[in-house]
Amino acid sequence: NDLYCALADIDARTKEESAALPFIGMALRLLIEIAARVYYKKDTSDQIAGKFLKEAKKQLNQPDKNNISLTNEWLSDKMNLNAILQKYAHGNITYTRDGILTTSKIVADILEYYFKR
């Protein structure tokens, strides 16, 4: 929660600059990695973030979860969140403020669902 809030603060302070966008993208990937490692305490595999995102998609796609603001693109498989986060982490994606914001909202919803924060 503190890391996510710090990212929101960095974004708010750097709205006119795009230099912080790669950092924010990489940090979103880090947040998912940390969340996955906390959720799957005994799993030490390299692909744990992808496993966590698949689990999250199944859980959050339930009809009774329609109060969550996740984008339809991710839930309908039009968006591969894991691939986008991987590209953020490795710096081989075009960074846009809108793209980072969309990804950030999805990450926030996942974290809120699993960790109630």
Steps between C-alpha positions, in 0.01 A plus 500: 500500500780741589683428175184549293428830680857612438458427129179703492687787667787479250251504215317800644825695536627414151183542291674730254799269454515158347837406652337330801272275292756218451566497874128483579451219248785297648368563851154370403665177385689486829175545693344201325813292559499583872126434527544163331784401731295599806192316372691184403736493796663166417524540122840624385456454124602766253153513344314574821374842388334348193344228714370765741349709218321192357359427845395862543326505163298191594405640839418850380301386199225353715158666445469598865822700474359762261573783743868476407612759245723270293498574131306273272806464280688306766207284604405423140857397403549798268782617726784280625581673828789266579666574165456875546647488850792291372567756228488779759754310708734450206453845348385387156158666475383847409397675819190717499335664796164344403652154471671526837178633657293212361754244618522673837124476556501130421794439735325703771181295465695173522685615810182626662320173430773278640634715779199722586707819474 
